[in-house]
Amino acid sequence: MSAEFPIRLTQEAADRLARLLAKDVREGVFVRIGVKGGGCSGMEYLLRLDTRPIEGDLADEQLGIPLRCDPKSARYLRGSTLTYTGNLIGGGFRFDNPNAARRCGCGTSFTPKREAGA
């Protein structure tokens, strides 16, 4: 993991992402991680397969998974861990984010701590 990349993947998350990447036939596909305004708590997590790098992106490869994150999102995600569980209830990808003051019940959005966006 690069020192500046904001998120660490668990092995379970990397395994699941590898399966998703293997199904995508596009050239140069990577995993984009970020945040955007919205959701029930103010900021919504973003996790998608992408092929279009954006100038200024932070890039990393962890456990064989190519990752990108924009610098603005990185401020809100610094120190986070992306996990995955296959549980039937509450399963899927989950962000464990130390910059979240609170998160919604479904875990897809959060309210950032005041200092996270500074």
C-alpha positions as CSV (number, residue, x, y, z in Angstrom):
1,M,0.0,0.0,0.0
2,S,1.3,3.4,-0.8
3,A,1.8,5.8,2.1
4,E,-0.5,8.4,0.7
5,F,-3.4,6.1,-0.5
6,P,-6.3,6.6,1.9
7,I,-7.7,3.1,2.1
8,R,-6.5,-0.3,3.0
9,L,-8.2,-3.4,1.5
10,T,-8.8,-6.5,3.6
11,Q,-8.1,-9.8,1.9
12,E,-11.8,-10.5,1.7
13,A,-12.5,-7.2,-0.1
14,A,-9.6,-7.8,-2.5
15,D,-10.8,-11.4,-3.3
16,R,-14.3,-10.1,-4.1
17,L,-13.0,-7.2,-6.2
18,A,-10.7,-9.6,-8.1
19,R,-13.8,-11.6,-9.0
20,L,-15.6,-8.5,-10.2
21,L,-12.5,-7.3,-12.2
22,A,-12.2,-10.8,-13.8
23,K,-15.7,-10.4,-15.3
24,D,-15.0,-7.0,-16.8
25,V,-13.5,-7.3,-20.3
26,R,-12.6,-3.6,-20.7
27,E,-9.0,-2.6,-21.2
28,G,-7.3,-0.9,-18.2
29,V,-10.1,-1.4,-15.7
30,F,-9.5,-0.4,-12.1
31,V,-11.5,0.1,-8.9
32,R,-12.5,3.8,-8.2
33,I,-13.0,4.6,-4.5
34,G,-14.4,7.9,-3.4
35,V,-17.1,9.9,-1.8
36,K,-19.8,12.3,-3.1
37,G,-22.4,14.5,-1.5
38,G,-25.7,12.7,-0.8
39,G,-27.1,9.8,1.0
40,C,-29.0,10.0,4.2
41,S,-26.0,11.2,6.3
42,G,-24.5,13.8,4.0
43,M,-21.7,12.0,2.2
44,E,-22.1,8.8,0.2
45,Y,-19.4,6.2,-0.5
46,L,-18.4,5.5,-4.1
47,L,-17.1,2.1,-5.2
48,R,-17.1,1.2,-8.9
49,L,-15.1,-0.3,-11.7
50,D,-13.8,2.4,-14.1
51,T,-11.4,2.8,-17.0
52,R,-11.1,6.6,-17.1
53,P,-8.3,7.9,-14.8
54,I,-8.8,11.6,-13.7
55,E,-5.8,13.9,-13.6
56,G,-4.6,14.1,-10.0
57,D,-5.9,10.7,-9.0
58,L,-4.1,8.9,-6.3
59,A,-3.2,5.4,-7.6
60,D,-2.2,2.3,-5.8
61,E,-2.3,-1.5,-6.1
62,Q,-3.1,-3.6,-3.1
63,L,-3.3,-7.4,-3.1
64,G,-3.3,-7.3,-6.9
65,I,-6.2,-4.8,-7.1
66,P,-5.6,-1.6,-9.1
67,L,-7.1,1.3,-7.2
68,R,-7.7,5.1,-7.8
69,C,-9.1,7.8,-5.6
70,D,-9.4,11.5,-6.2
71,P,-7.6,13.9,-3.7
72,K,-10.8,15.4,-2.3
73,S,-12.3,12.0,-1.5
74,A,-9.0,11.0,0.0
75,R,-9.4,13.7,2.8
76,Y,-12.6,12.0,3.9
77,L,-11.3,8.4,3.6
78,R,-7.8,8.7,5.1
79,G,-7.1,5.8,7.3
80,S,-10.2,3.8,6.2
81,T,-10.4,0.1,5.6
82,L,-12.6,-1.6,3.0
83,T,-14.0,-4.9,4.1
84,Y,-16.3,-7.5,2.6
85,T,-18.6,-10.1,4.1
86,G,-20.8,-12.5,2.2
87,N,-23.4,-12.6,5.0
88,L,-27.0,-12.7,3.8
89,I,-28.0,-9.9,6.2
90,G,-25.8,-6.9,6.3
91,G,-23.3,-8.4,3.9
92,G,-21.3,-6.7,1.1
93,F,-18.7,-4.1,1.0
94,R,-18.2,-1.9,4.1
95,F,-16.1,1.2,4.8
96,D,-14.6,1.4,8.3
97,N,-13.9,5.1,8.3
98,P,-12.3,6.9,11.2
99,N,-13.3,10.2,9.7
100,A,-17.0,9.5,10.1
101,A,-18.8,11.2,13.0
102,R,-21.8,9.0,12.3
103,R,-23.0,6.7,9.6
104,C,-26.4,5.8,8.3
105,G,-28.0,2.4,9.3
106,C,-27.3,0.9,5.9
107,G,-23.6,1.9,5.9
108,T,-23.6,3.6,2.5
109,S,-23.3,7.1,3.7
110,F,-21.7,9.1,6.6
111,T,-21.5,12.4,8.3
112,P,-17.8,13.5,8.3
113,K,-16.0,14.7,11.3
114,R,-15.5,18.5,11.0
115,E,-11.7,18.2,10.7
116,A,-11.9,15.5,7.9
117,G,-12.9,18.0,5.2
118,A,-10.4,20.6,6.2
